[in-house]
Amino acid sequence: MKALTYHGRHDIRYGDVPDPAVTSPTDAVVQVTAAGICGSDLHIYRGNPFSPELGYTPGHECVGVVVDTGGQVTRFRPGDRVLVPASVGCTQCRSCAAGFTARCERATSSTELCYGVSPQRPGSQAQSLAVPYADVNLVHLPEGISDEAAVVLTDNAPTAWYGCRRARIRPGETVLVIGLGPVGLMAAQSAFAMGAARVLGADLVAERRAFAATLGVEPVEGEDARTAIRDMTGGRGPDAVVEAVGSDATIQLALKAVRQAGRVSVVGVSQSKAFPFHMGLAQVKELEFAIGLCSVHYELPPLIALARAGRINPEVVVSHRFPLSEGPAAYKLFADRSDGVRKILLDPTR
């Protein structure tokens, strides 16, 4: 089959890879109808991968149709339209049984917990994908949810909801979202759904700030974001901050901008091994700080309900669509943040 493969910094290729197959009675194979490029895929593209191997297929966001199942798969059959959650659980440990797949107690390495970050679990930017423990690691897609919305629901929307949930957003509060990519835009929608009265949005790209404004976000303008945030909140600071970038600078901004006794929730993927956390600042401000990786299975049920009810609109995040064969160009566009790009979908059927 055709797929994208990673071969080093800025080197994504389109070509042939082995077809996935059912190798265990609990497996399924899904024909991919739409796959996403995630912001965390850009870490790999920019030469900061999560494993040292080369030649594997990246990607952990997709929707598709079941084409084959093992003999012990009971909840799905060929022809079912499904969403593939980005996080992968063993389904058998206590954490996975409760939906917390990112905390899987049986995983021997973090690369087992997500598609497309090593050869160990080939990714979704391909014509087909093998899914282990399919009865739990697949989700039936209800009528009325588009492929565009479904791809956002595989990772970006659950990560945003998780970040807002851990920020403990309360009705009437002011929330700051740092980073207005797909996760940040979904964090803004999630904050409003949780009752936030105001959502401020900070991003270096003017086009992203302008688009966020169409969703009701108040963009943070000017070169000095911290001063602008203070002015926008009457000198107090936001009640909660959701950080959706993962850089040292943006995490520092979150810690400094939040109000006294405020809450900071970091969901941007950070690869920093020496973040200069200012313990004195956190202690004096009496801050709550949360950071972690989303377990998609746990966060997904309320998001599907909200999407079906029109309370959130995941597909509005999608800005560009490419055939899978143009994946290398799509990666470059996303990395350059040009042409108003927000979220790119790859279509393996074209």
Buried (B, 14 or more C-beta within 10 A) or exposed (E): BBBBBBEEEEEBEBEEBEEBEBEBEBBBBBBBBBBBBBBBBBBBBEEEBBBEEEEBBBBBBBBBBBBBBBEEBEBBEEEBBBBBBBBBBBBEBEBBEEBBBBBBEEBEEBBBBBBBBBBBBBBBBBBBBBBBBBBBBBBEBEEEBBBBBBBBBBBBBBBBBBBBBBBBBBEEBBBBBBBBBBBBBBBBBBBBBBEBEBBBBBBEBEBBBBBBEEBBBBBBEEEEBBEBBBEBBEEBBBBBBBBBBBBBEBBBBBBBBBBEEBBBBBBBBBEEEEEEEBEEEBEEBEBBBBBBBBBBBBBBEBBBEBBBEEBBBBBBBBBBBBBBBBBBBBBEBBBEBEEEBBBBBBBBEE
